[in-house]
Amino acid sequence: MRRSEEIARRHEVTPRQYLLLLLIGAKEGEPEQATITDLVERLALTQSTVTELVQRAEEAGLVTRRRSESDGRVTYLSLTALGAERLRAAWEEHGPERLRLLETLRTLAAPLHV
């Protein structure tokens, strides 16, 4: 994990921002875009923590928010060009570690079966 943190920082994102960008980027082009609620569930963090993380990423120019036209309570998240570039650069630098990261993301994305 230390190497992943170093790579993220080398590309001017925090480790949490990197994970945020991965999860938002994974939803782009899909029928259901990433939302704060979606990220709360996938990151296993509180709503306020995720909201602050998104706010900081937005201030850094990495993500944008867009309110749902059909439900004012829902905010969709997407990567900016800068966010997509930093994600791509960090992702590529991970090289062989990408497979392990992909497995981690699949685990996070899998619905919990109780």
N, C-alpha and C positions, 0 to 999 in steps of 0.2 A: 504494500500500500504506500509505503514511503516514496517509491519511484513514481507512482501515479500522482502523488501530491506535488513532487518536484516538477513533473512534466506540466501539470496544470498551472503552477505558478510561473513556469518559464513562458507560458503562453498568456500570461497576464489575467488569469482567472484563479479564484480560490478553488480548493478541492470541492467544496459544496456547489459553487457555481458551475464547475465542470459537470458534476452529476446532474444539476438542474438543466444545463444545456443539452446533455445527452437525452434526458427524458422528454424535454420539449421537442428536440429534433427528431426523436423517434416517432412522434405523433404527427409531424408535418406531412402533408399529403394524404393523411388518413381522413376518413369521414368525421371522426371525433377528434377535435384538436385538444391540446393540453389545457387544463384548467387548474386553478389553485386547489380546488377540492381533489382533483386527480393526483396532484403532486403531494398533497398532505397524506393521502393513502399510500402512495408509492415510496415516499421518502420516510414514512413513519415519523413525521415531525408534527408539531402543533400548527394549527392554522396561522397563528400570529408569527411563528418562526418562518414558515414558508412565505407568507406575505412580505415579511421583511427581506427575505432572501431574494424574492422576485423584485421588490422595490430597488434593492441595491444593484441587481443585474440590469434593471431598466435604467437606472441612473448612470451606469457604466456603458450604456448603449448596446447591451448584449441581447436584450429581449424587448418586445413591445406587448402591450395589453390592448385588447379590443373587447368591448362589452357585447354580449349577445344581443342581437336585435329582437329575439323572441322572449328572452328571460333576463331582465336587468340584474338579477343576482349572479349571473354567470359571466366570468371574464375569461376570454380565450388568450392564450399566450403563444407567441411565435418568436423565432430567432430573427434578429436583425442581420444584415450582411456581415457586420463585425462579429456578432455572436456565432454565426455559421462558420466564418473563417477561423476564429479561435478554436471552435470545437473541432473543425476538420484538421487543423494543424496539430492539436494535442492528440487527437485520435490516431493520426498517422504516425506520430512519434512513439506511440505505445507499442507498435510492432507486434511481437508475439503475445504481448499481454492483452491484446484486444480480445482474444478468444475468452480469456478469463473474465474480462469486463463484460463481454456479451452474455456470458452465463449468469453473472451477477445481475445484470439488467433483466434477463428473462425471469430470474427468481423474484426480483422486485415487481415485475410486471404481472406475474402469475397471480390470479385470484387466490385468496386464502381459502383452503378447503378445510372446514372444521368438522 
